Amino acid sequence: MKKIQVRDLDLFYGEVQALKKINLDVEENSVLALIGPSGCGKSTFIRTLNRMNDLIEGVKIKGTVLLDGQDIYKEVDVIELRKKVGMVFQKPNPFPMTVYDNVAYGPRIHGIKDKKKLNEIVEMSLVAAALWDEVKDRLHKSALGLSGGQQQRLCIARTLAIEPEVILMDEPTSALDPISTMKIEELIDELKNKYTIIIVTHNMQQAGRVSDYTAFFLNGELIESGPTDRVFYNPKDKRTEDYITGRFG
Ligand SMILES: Nc1ncnc2c1ncn2[C@@H]1O[C@H](COP(=O)(O)OP(=O)(O)OP(=O)(O)O)[C@@H](O)[C@H]1O
């Protein structure tokens, strides 16, 4: 099933066109990797999927983005949209509060006050983010005392706590060491059973390891997309081949 359908999407920062006629479908319960050289529009594209670009002045967007068949720019409330489409950023950005409060933050904002219910959500989210065993004895200590890799998994737990359907990840491991990176990659593999995941990565090996589908961007255009094995081993476009084999970028 198609979870997201993007049709003829253009995005302008003032006069500069950063996305050009993007057409792309995202399958439910799959991992899509967005690859391409610096400045080609990957982050801009991922941000159009939960309307994060709305916050930037001078941005103009044309075309449609459908989530479960609904136009997110016309038919969906932004608060509802952000609940359905969670985001994890490049640098782990836990709030300066306890581990527990970080995870409980979203559910509390959405009106959950019951202590027992919150305890349940916090534990479930930390288990799902493969962090529970490492933090269960320090739930009420500051999240800033965790390692970078633990902080990133905490940010994933914080995202899971609001029960999203889609998770956007913008280079989630680029600030992490190899072992933390491996843990996040294993986690992505687990999470795709339940969620639809879109990940921006500069790391070809990572795209190859974690994704089912790959989309290659260049200068604001989507050059090609398809099953990762096909795009990697049998690219249709010469530019995709050149990028994947490291000839530029
Ligand atoms: N807030 C902004 N205002 C104006 N131009 C922007 C803004 N954000 C990005 N751009 C421009 O849009 C283009 C695409 O940038 P974007 O960050 O989406 O690329 P990217 O592929 O994610 O790059 P990287 O891999 O380096 O993160 C670039 O030319 C960039 O300079």
The ligand as a Gaussian input file, in Angstrom:
#p B3LYP/6-31G(d) Opt

LIG

0 1
 N       16.278000      27.909000       4.664000
 C       16.787000      28.002000       3.425000
 N       16.760000      29.167000       2.773000
 C       17.265000      29.280000       1.510000
 N       17.832000      28.263000       0.839000
 C       17.892000      27.074000       1.443000
 C       17.373000      26.867000       2.772000
 N       17.574000      25.578000       3.116000
 C       18.191000      25.002000       2.051000
 N       18.379000      25.879000       1.052000
 C       18.986000      25.610000      -0.277000
 O       18.241000      24.596000      -0.916000
 C       19.096000      23.665000      -1.570000
 C       18.852000      22.259000      -1.037000
 O       19.290000      22.171000       0.331000
 P       19.050000      20.916000       1.245000
 O       19.515000      21.260000       2.622000
 O       17.670000      20.434000       1.089000
 O       20.052000      19.867000       0.577000
 P       20.591000      18.465000       1.125000
 O       20.590000      17.561000      -0.041000
 O       19.820000      18.049000       2.313000
 O       22.072000      18.842000       1.530000
 P       23.026000      18.180000       2.660000
 O       23.284000      16.788000       2.196000
 O       24.264000      19.037000       2.587000
 O       22.311000      18.273000       3.964000
 C       20.514000      24.164000      -1.345000
 O       20.892000      24.903000      -2.465000
 C       20.393000      25.051000      -0.137000
 O       21.355000      26.072000      -0.152000

